[in-house]
């Protein structure tokens, strides 16, 4: 869980885009997967 907390804490810049994408039906897990592989 610490990893997720760190990712969320250090990635506020993509939280807003994530919310917009989520409204369009993009699963959170896909964004987490892409973010983890950047």
Buried (B, 14 or more C-beta within 10 A) or exposed (E): EEEEEEEBEEBEEBEEEBEEBEEEEEEEEEBBEEEEEE
